[in-house]
Amino acid sequence: MRKSHAVGLLYAASFAGVGVLAAGALSDPLPPDTTYRALPTMPFSEARKIDEAQKPEVAQRQRTLLERRYDLADKPMPGVMMSGGMKPVQDGIRVKLPADTSWDQLADMTPAEIKEKNLLPEGFLPLPHVKQATGGQVFPNRQIDEINAREMRDLRRFDVDFDLPDNLTPEFPPPVFLTTHPELGDVSRGQLLTIKNFYENMNGIITPVQMEGLRLLLTPFPQEEFNQTEDRKVADQSMGVACLDCHANFHTNAAFHLTPDVRPQADRFRLDTTSLRGLFNQQIHGSKRSLRSVEDFTEFEQRTAYFNGDHVSATRKGVNLPDRPNQVAMMAQMQNIIDFPPAPKLDPFGRLDPALATSQELAGEKIFMGKGRCADCHVPQTEFMDNNMHDLKLERFYRIGQVYNDFVTLPDGPIKTFTLRGIKDSPPYLHDGRLMTLADTVEFFNLVLGVKLTGQEKKDLVAYLLTL
């Protein structure tokens, strides 16, 4: 059941922004905290007490939303594992349909009809942060526990917990593949790379410059919720977080935060952590920012992912500003040698080898390249991306301005094309993680692109995606 709540100032500010644009110079300016982070107004102990008291209700509200939108059960795909062989890929469509509708019925309707009848499955809408009003980085429990055990560093927030079940997240720790040593396969030794073990694990495999880059990527620095100040969200004063706390082993652990590129807070969409695999061929970085080099991405994330794009708060809490010619370059050098997992059925041009692929996988590739229109953006020859941003215009299907857990659903606008190489390793899907399985993703694009795939074609397409 859809709900629209009046949630006070946070999303009122969202509509106020629209109002100001309409009223022009006749309106008063918006308050500064619609763009900048407000300074704390109470002692840490009091803020923590309030947050901890609210935490059960916050968690239950998000759980209710997730269970209303998705089937979250553990349903592994028989015989299909992620690249490290430790975790099965999840099977089936998990997005729940509105009552008395089917996927085929929806596919036969126009976007305007779906919008008019309010029939877009709620699981296709943007996914809110577990606590939208506060936002910030939230780590899955396995990452929290491992970092605590290896480094005695606390990544657990006292105000929120990670919201998705473990079966719908990537395997942990994920394997690490290097472009410089494809013959070695996974070089992680089955361990999470940390500031404690990186040298022992990687010495003799990478260069001194890459080693220094890796050290910096594993070094914690102050971050918005993990620092020393009164408005931190971790119990003890924190040394901060490392780049690879989210990009675990250069992949993703499904940690999330809010986009640093949008204001006010109620409009900021959730960002699922992206994998760093294949960064060497990626020419566009950041979902919205269109940064054009790994170096730009590495340097600017210290103010964006770390501090929500608020350089004022970053300065107050202790921003790390890596030196461009040395530190940034070394961090980029390390990221640029992270390879995709092996895909033995693909030839050098990213096409299936007919001698190795099954008939169903080949059928799926034909759909991918043709009727499904997937290859319009996910080009096989360029690692299944096109280094462009695209606007799916999902708002054709829903009424903008609906509010879910304090998050205002607005048009996403252009988002960069993400690679599909190794895609079975990277649930949940889409930039905000709103799609739990590959089958969900196929249904989403079948509707959004209007390609009208049959049931068998959808199965063939999923079979093909598993080969990438």
N, C-alpha and C positions, 0 to 999 in steps of 0.2 A: 504494500500500500504506500502510495506516495505521500509525503508530508512536506508542508511548507511552514516553517516556523519563523516567528518574529524573534530574532536573537539579539536585538539591541544594536549597540553602536557599531560592532564589527562589520556586520553586513549592511547595516544602515549606511555606513560610510561608502560601501560599494555603490548603492543607489544614489547616495548623495553626490558621488562623482558624476553620475549621469545627469543629475539635476543641475549641478553647477555648469556643466557644458551647455545645458539647455538655457539656463538663465543668464549665462555670460557674466558680464561685469556687475549685474545687479546682486549676485550672491556673495556672501562672505567666503573667504578662503577656507579650505578644509584644515582641520587641526594638523599640526606637524606629525603626530604619531600615526597618521594614515600613510606616511612614507617612511619616517625614521622610527627606530626603536625607542620607546619611551624609557626614561631613566627609572630605576626601581623606586618605589614609594614606601616600602616597608622593610624591616629587617629580614635577613635570610630565614631565620627560624620561623617567623610568622608566615612568610610566603610558603615555606615548605609545609607547614602545618595545614594551610588551606589546600595546597595542591594534593597532599596525601589524603585529605578527607574527601576530595572530589574524585580521586582516582578510580574507585570502584564504579561509580556512576558513569564516568567517562568511558571506561572499558566496556561496560554493559551496553551503552548506547552504540558504540562502534560494532560490538558483536551482533547486536540486533540488526544493524544495517547490513552487515556482511551476510548474515544468515537469511535475511530477506532477499538479498540479491543473488546469492550463490549456493550451490551444493558444495560444501567444503570438505566432504568426506574423503578418506584415503582410498582411492580407486586406481591402483597402479596399472599401467598398460602391460599386458603379459609379455615378458621377455625383452622389454625395451628399457635400457638403463642409460643414465647420463654418462658423459665421456669418461669420468673417473671410475665408473662401474660400482659406485657405492649407493646410488639412489635411483629408484625407478621413475620413469616419466609418467606423469598422471594422465589418465584417460578420460575421454568423454567431454560433453558440453556441461559446463558448470553454471553458466548464467541461466537464471530462472526466467521463464516466459511469463508474460501477463496471463491472467486467467482466460481460458477458452480461446487461446491462440496457438498457432504452430509456427515453426520457422518458415515453412513454405508459404503459409498465409501472409506472414509479414513481408516475405520477399516479393510477393505479388502486389503489394500495396505501394503507393507512391510515398515519398518522404512527407509530403503535405498531409496525406491521409493518416499516416502514423502519428504525426505531430498533432493533428486535430483530435484524434481519438486517444491520445496519450498512451500509445502502445509500445513505445521504444522500451525494451527490457531495461530495468533500472541498472543492471550490471554493465550496460554499455555506456552509462553516463560516467563522467569523471569521478574518481574515487577520492573521498575526503581523507585528509590526515586524521589520525586517531584523535588528535586534539587540535583542531584547526586554529582556534583562537591563539594558541601558543606556537604551534608548529615546531620546527627544529628537527634535528637528526634523531632517528629512532633505530636502534640496532636489534637484530634478532637475538634470541637468548643464547644460541650456540656461539655466536661471535662474542657476546658479553662474557660468557663462562670461560671461553678459551683465552681471551686477553687477560682476564682476571687471574687465571691459573698460570699463564706464561709471564706476564709482566706486572701482576698485582696492580693493574690499572682498572678503574671502575667505569664501565660504559653504561651502567644501568641508571635510568632516570627514575626519580621518585614520583613523577607526576603521570607518566604513561608507560605502557608496555607495548611491545611489538604486537601487531594485531592479526597477522595471518598464521594459519596452522603450518607446522613444519613441513608437511607433505606437499605444500604448494610453493615451496621455496627451492632454490638451487642446492645441489649437494654441497656438503661442507666437511672439510675444506676442499675447494675445487682444485683440479690438477692445473699445473702450469706448463705451458709449451713455449719453447723459444725458437724464433726464426733462425737463430745462429746454431742451434743444435737439434734439428728435427729428428736425428737418429736416436736421441736420448728419450724421446717421449716425455712423459710427465717428470719434471725435475723437482717437484715439491716434496718428494719422499713421503707423501701422504700427510704432510704437516702444514699447518697454517704458518706462513712466513711472518715472523715478528722481529722486533728490534733485538730480541735475544738470540735468535737462531739464524738470521739471514746470512751472516758471514760463513758460518760453518756449512750451511746447506749449499751456498752458491759459489764458494771459493773454488777456483779452477775451471769454472764454467763460464763466468762473465768477466768483462774487462774491469780494470780499476775505476774507470769513469762510470761504467754501469753500476758497479758496486756502491759507489758514493751516491749515485742517484737512487738506488734501492734503499740505502740507509736513510736518506731524506724522506722518501715516501713512507717509511715505517716509523719515522720520528713524530711523536705527538706534539701538536702545537695548540695553543688556546683556540677554542671554538665557542660559538654563541652560548650553547647550553653546558659546555664542559670547560670551566675556567675557574677563576678565583672569586668572582664577584657575587654580589647579593642576589642577583637574578639568575644564577646558574641553576641547572636542574639535576644536579648530581649531589649526593649527600656530602661528600668531602671535597675540599678544594682539589681541583683536577688539573693535571698536566696537559689535558686536552685530548684531541683525537688525531690519528694519523690518516693519511690519504687511503692507505690500504685497510683501514678499519671498515670502510664501506666497500671498497674495491678489493675484497678479500682475495689474496693470491692473484691479483690483477683481473679477477672476474667480478662477480657480484654475489652478495649474500642476501639481497633483497632489502637491505637497509633503505630507508626513505627519508625524505625531508620535503620542504616546500620550494617551489621555484623561486629563485632570488630575483627573477626578472619582471615580476608583476606586483602591483600594489592596488588597493589596500589588502590587508591580511586575508579577508574573507574571500578574495578572488584568486589567491595564490594557489595554483594547482599542485597536487602531490607529484613528486618525482621519485620514481623507482631508480635505484642505482644501476647504471649501465655497466656492461662489461668493458674492460680495456683491451680485450683480445682484438687483434687486427688493427690497432690504432695506426700502424704504419701506413695503411692505405686510406685512412680517413682524413678528409680534407675539411671537415666542418665539425665543430665541437660545441657542446652545450645545446640543449634542446631548443632554446630561443635565441641565444646570443650570436650564433653563426661565427664563432671564433675560428680563425683560419689556420691555426697551427697548434701542435701539441704544446709548444712552448707557451703560447698565449693562454691556452687552457690551464696549463700547470700553474702559471704565475697568477692568473686572475681568480682561480678557485679559492685562493687564500682569503679573498674578500667576498666571494659569492657563496659557494657551498659552505664555507666555514662561517660566514657572517651575513648571510641572506642579502648580499649586495648592499650592505650598509657599512660604508667605510668609517663612519663616525663611531659606531659601536665597536668595530674592529680595532680602532685605535685605542679606545678605552679599555678593551679587554686583553690587548696584547697580540696584535696581528703579527704573523710571520711574513716577512717580505723577502723571499729568496732572491739572491743575486742572479740577474738574468744571464750574463755570459758564462757563469760557472754553475751555480746550483740548479737553476731552471734547465739549463742545457743538459746537465747530467741526469736530472729526473726524466727529461724527455727521451734521452738516449735509452734509458732503461725501459720506459714504456713502449718505445718503438721496436723492441725485439720480442714482444709478447705475441705469440702466434695463436691462431685458431686451433681447436682440437682437430685431429686427423679426420678427414672425410674420404675414406678410401674408394668410394663409388664415384667421386667427381674426377673429371679429367682436368688438365691444366687451364681450361677455359671456363671451369665451373659448371660444365654440363655432365649429366650422368653418363657413365660408361655402360653401354647396352650389354656388355659381356658380364657385368657385375651386378647391375640393377635388376630388380624384379619387374614383372609386367605392370604391377600396380604402381610402383615408384615411377616407372617411365610414363605411365598414364598421368600421374600427378604432375610430372615435369611438363607434359604437354599442356595441361590446364594452367600451370604456373606461367608458362610463356605465352599462352593465348587467351582463352576465354576468361580465366581468372584475373587477368591484367596485373598479376603480382610483379612481373618483370618490368612493367612500366617504370617502377621506382627501384625495385630490388634487382639490379642488373647482375647476372651471374659473373660476367667478365670483370666487374669491379667489386668483387667480394659481396655481392648481393645488396649493394647500396648504390645511390647515384650522386652522393655528396650534394644534395639539394634539400630544401625545406618545402613541405607541401601542406596545404590546408584541406583536410577532409570535409570540412563544412558540415560537421555532425549536427550543428544546430538546425539544419533542415528538418531534423527528426524530433526535436523536443523544444519545449517552451523555455527560453532562457530566463534566468532569474530564480529558478526553483532552488530551495535551500535544503541541503542535507548535512546534518551535524555541523552547522555553522559555516558550511562551504557553499558559496553561490556558484551554480553551474552557469558558466558563460562560455562563449565560443573559444575553442582552444587556439584558433589561428594557426599559422604555419608552424610545423614541428619538423625537425630534421628526420631524414630517413635513417633508420637504424639497420645495421647489417643483420642478415638472417643466418650467417655462418654460425654453426654450433648452436642454433636457436633452441634445440631441445634442452640445453643446459641452463636456460635463462628465465624460467618462470618467476613471477607472473609477467604478463606481456602488456605492450603499449607503454608509453612514456610514464604513465602513472601507475602501472600494474593493475589496471582494472579488469584485465582478462586473465583467468587463472590457467587455462590450458591452450594448447595449439588448436583444439577443436573449437574453443570459444573464439579464437582469433579468426579462424576461417569463417565462422558464422558472422562475425562482426563485419569483416570486409565483404562478404557476400551481400550483406544488406547495404552497407555504405556505398559500395561501388556499383550496386545494382546488376551484378553479373549473373544471377539466377543459376547457381550451380545445383546439380541434382545431388541427392543423398550419396550416391556412389562417387561422384566427382569430389565431394567434400572429403570422403574417406581417402581417396587417392591422393588428394592434395596434402593431407596430414601425413600420409606414408612418405611422400616426397620430402616434406619439411624435415622429417626425422633423419634423412640421409645427409643433410647439409652440415 
